[in-house]
Amino acid sequence: MSNVQQQKKMVEQLRLECSMERKAVSQCVKDMIHFMEENNNKDFLVIGFANKKDNPYQEKSGCSVL
């Protein structure tokens, strides 16, 4: 890719980023906290699994050392 093509691609990317709607970090954090508080009852890392068989992270077999 030539230098001119790289520069055009960079300008295109910068224009795209410039046109994006921006929000204050403080507002985004409030939205994230609200989302987490609404959905914490569905989060298996918080409430755990009702049955060990439902846990996809459970080890299937033991570890063997040679």
C-alpha positions as CSV (number, residue, x, y, z in Angstrom):
1,M,0.0,0.0,0.0
2,S,1.4,3.4,-1.0
3,N,1.9,6.3,1.4
4,V,-0.9,8.2,-0.3
5,Q,-3.3,5.3,0.2
6,Q,-2.3,5.0,3.9
7,Q,-2.9,8.7,4.4
8,K,-6.3,8.6,2.7
9,K,-7.2,5.6,4.9
10,M,-6.1,7.5,8.0
11,V,-8.1,10.6,7.1
12,E,-11.2,8.4,6.4
13,Q,-10.8,6.8,9.9
14,L,-10.3,10.2,11.6
15,R,-13.5,11.6,9.9
16,L,-15.4,8.5,11.0
17,E,-14.2,9.0,14.6
18,C,-14.9,12.7,14.5
19,S,-18.5,12.1,13.5
20,M,-19.2,9.7,16.4
21,E,-21.5,10.9,19.2
22,R,-19.5,11.3,22.4
23,K,-20.7,11.1,25.9
24,A,-19.2,12.2,29.2
25,V,-17.5,9.4,31.1
26,S,-19.5,10.2,34.2
27,Q,-22.7,9.5,32.3
28,C,-21.4,6.3,30.8
29,V,-20.3,5.1,34.3
30,K,-23.8,5.8,35.7
31,D,-25.4,3.9,32.8
32,M,-23.0,0.9,33.4
33,I,-23.7,0.8,37.1
34,H,-27.5,0.9,36.4
35,F,-27.2,-1.9,33.9
36,M,-25.1,-4.0,36.3
37,E,-27.5,-3.5,39.2
38,E,-30.5,-4.4,37.0
39,N,-28.9,-7.6,35.8
40,N,-26.9,-8.9,38.8
41,N,-29.6,-11.4,39.6
42,K,-28.9,-13.1,36.2
43,D,-25.1,-13.1,36.6
44,F,-23.8,-16.6,37.4
45,L,-20.5,-15.2,38.6
46,V,-22.4,-13.4,41.3
47,I,-25.2,-15.9,42.2
48,G,-23.5,-19.1,41.3
49,F,-25.0,-22.2,39.6
50,A,-28.0,-24.1,41.0
51,N,-26.5,-27.4,39.9
52,K,-22.8,-28.3,39.3
53,K,-23.8,-29.9,36.0
54,D,-25.0,-26.4,34.7
55,N,-21.5,-24.9,35.3
56,P,-19.7,-24.9,31.9
57,Y,-16.4,-24.0,33.8
58,Q,-16.4,-27.0,36.0
59,E,-13.4,-29.3,35.4
60,K,-14.5,-32.4,33.6
61,S,-11.7,-34.6,35.0
62,G,-9.0,-34.4,37.6
63,C,-5.4,-33.4,36.9
64,S,-2.8,-36.1,36.5
65,V,1.0,-35.6,37.1
66,L,3.5,-37.8,35.3
